[in-house]
Amino acid sequence: MYTLRVTSHQREELVEITDLVAQKLHESGRDEGIVVLYVQHTTAGLTVNENADPDVPRDMLHALRTLIPQHGMGFRHGEENSDAHIKASLTGPSVTVPFKDGKLLLGRWQGIFLCEFDGGRERQVIMMVQ
């Protein structure tokens, strides 16, 4: 098991962690199996999506902001981050990626992203190699 520390710099941001996951997978010495990633926070999520075009993460954040704005929906939570909790629930706290020959079996344009909805801050992602 590994604990990945991921730093975000904006309130809402998709931080690609593919290389960090691949590095830890290499360190594990495992050849074949699955990597399970789990973020230990209620205002951040994980997703696998396109990493070739930076417009994709920007468009994803734009869509989520449009659907669930931070203010103006009558949220009652005093920390003013109810939107972040909802967005984290929509993206989910975990992803599973198979690997073979020590390499993640991601598609050509796929990357693994931490979805930050209440940053910037340091987040912890638990990584299990099975």
Secondary structure, DSSP 8 states (H G I E B T S, - for coil): -EEEEEE--SSSEEEE-HHHHHHHHHHHT--SEEEEEEE--SSEEEEEEE-S-THHHHHHHHHHHHHS-SSSS----TTS-HHHHHHHHHH-SEEEEEEETTEE---TTEEEEEEESS-SSEEEEEEEE-
